[in-house]
Amino acid sequence: MARRTLHDLNKQYAAGEKITMLTAYEASFARVLDAAGIDTLLVGDSLGMVVQGHDATLSVQLDDIARHVQYVVRGTQRAFIVADLPFGAYQESPQQAFRSSAVLMAAGAQMVKLEGGALMADTVRFLVERGIPVCAHIGLIPQSVHALGGFRVQGRDAAGAKRLLDDAQILAEAGANIVLMEAMPATLAKSVTAAIKVPTIGIGAGPDCSGQVLVMHDMLGVSGYQPKFARDFMAGTGTVAAAVNAYITAVKSGSFPGPENCY
């Protein structure tokens, strides 16, 4: 079975089919998610919280992500693999971002994800021009949790909403292949999705994004804390495989996220 490519995701987006994404960190769970038909797996720096037990993502190192990318790649055949650039591995300069991205691509990633708005446009452009696909991450950006004053919804007021819309447009124009939006009002995320010509992936950003992502542990109800934007798909399904299938079906049909999951 051939591994999915960026071209496949773009065809899916053009056809109006929702893109499904979950986080994965090791081979066994990745194998189950892959077999269920998940479109995309994100090796996220959320591993700092759900795997390593920290209260934020800031402790995760580049070597951690690279190692977990290798685990996930070994466990999969089909899913498109995205890897987070961790805190401190890309903010210094586009050149630093390229070196870090090269490590993750060598480990098996097909795209890197970085956090930040318009400030990161030059970095996005630098990477894309050198053959590295980029997922830009705006809204609640966990690596800036201390600057944001906690894990708080972004873009609630007019100024904040305009800034995030501008960020998305600037990043897409710089070459970002996907824009991921976290913890934003659903109406704002809908406007962003309509304004740019690349797929948007939402997590706590309403049902009108081009696709959805959840931390796998939240989707399975085992993270110890259930965010408003998540749903426990394990409840009533009985197995991990059934829960993943239920998640995929709900995203594809548009029934997830529901009003109760939106801001």
VENJOVEN-V493532 format. One record per run of one state. SS is the DSSP state (H for helix, E for strand, - for the rest). FROM is the first residue (numbers start at 0). LEN is the number of residues. If there is no record, write none. Layout:
ss = <SS,SS>
from = <FROM,FROM>
len = <LEN,LEN>
This chain:
ss = <-,H,-,E,-,H,-,E,-,H,-,H,-,E,-,H,-,E,-,H,-,E,-,H,-,E,-,H,-,E,-,E,-,H,-,E,-,E,-,H,-,H,-,H,->
from = <0,5,14,18,23,26,36,39,43,46,50,61,74,79,84,93,107,110,115,117,129,133,139,141,148,153,154,157,174,177,182,183,184,185,195,198,203,210,214,215,219,239,253,258,261>
len = <5,9,4,5,3,10,3,4,3,4,11,13,5,5,9,14,3,5,2,12,4,6,2,7,5,1,3,17,3,5,1,1,1,10,3,5,7,4,1,4,20,14,5,3,2>
